[in-house]
Amino acid sequence: LFRSGGTYWVQVGAFRDQEAARRLAAALREQNYPVRESVKRGAPAPAAPAEPPVTDRYNVFISGATAADVSAKLSARGLSADAVAGGVMVKPSLPLREAVGLSRDLTAEGLKVQVRRAGSQPTAPVSSAERLYRVRIGGFADRAAAQAVARELEGKGFKPFIARGGS
């Protein structure tokens, strides 16, 4: 299934924040996945299909849980939580669609969640020298093996894709 040097990879995330990539990689390693972290230079983050630029950010607040419990639930997503007055706040602030999706997921787990606007922030242009910290699983000898792992990860709430070549 997996072999070092295989040509197929399952990319699980690409982050501008190196610590977020490290947290995701550590969580996947704990689940015994063969994780490879790499840096991609000069490439912008993948653009969301046909959506306007994100200018507003939203905070996700959780009451009735500890920051440690919430952080444990969020680590696989590259997020963390800090204790604040009256509960816990997810870090960093998120675009509305992501904040609402996270809110639904946490509510389904029995948590009391609120989404609040954090304020407007202009979207910074992506420079050609910007770095992306990638988290990939593999390399796999064939596409079918990579697809099997991608489906398994989708069942765990990830949105991976298959990549070929490189590491």
Disulfide bonds with the S-S distance in Angstrom:
none
